[in-house]
Amino acid sequence: MTKLTVKALSEEIGTPVERLIEQLADAGLKKSESDQVNDEEKQNASHSP
C-alpha cells in the first residue's frame, strides 16, 4: 500500500492541492496538504465529482 502526502498526490495527478483537499472532504475525509493518504483514500477522492 502506497502512502503519499496530499500535496504529493496532487502533484502526481495534476490537480491543485486545494481542489484535492475539497475532493477528499467531499468523500468524507478531512485532510490537510501535509497529511498522508492511502490507496483507499485516493480511490475515494478520485470518485468524487
N, C-alpha and C positions, 0 to 999 in steps of 0.2 A: 504494500500500500504506500503510495507516494504522498508525502505531505509537502505542501508549498505554503508560503505566506499568501495572503490575499493579494498583496502587491505583486509578488512574483507571478501568480496566476493571471492577474490582469495583463501583465506584460506578455505572458505566454500566449494568451488568447486574443490579444489586441483590443481589449476593452478598457476604457478608462477606469481607474480604481474606484472612483466614486460610483460609477454605474454598476460595477460588480458588487460593491457593498449593498447597493439598492436591490440588486437581484438576489443576493443572499438573504437580505431582510425579507423580501417577498416570499422566499422559501422557508421563512421562519427561523433564520439563523442570524443572530446578532454578532457581527464581526467588525473588527477594525482592520486597517491595512497591514498591521504587523501580526495579526492572528494567523494561525495555521488553518488550512482547510485540508480535509482528507478526500479520498476519491468519491465517497458517497455525497459529501457536501458539494463537491464540484459538479456532480451529476444533478443535484437539486438546483443549483444555480443555473445550469445550462438549460433546464427545462422551464425556467421562469420566463414570462413574457417580456 
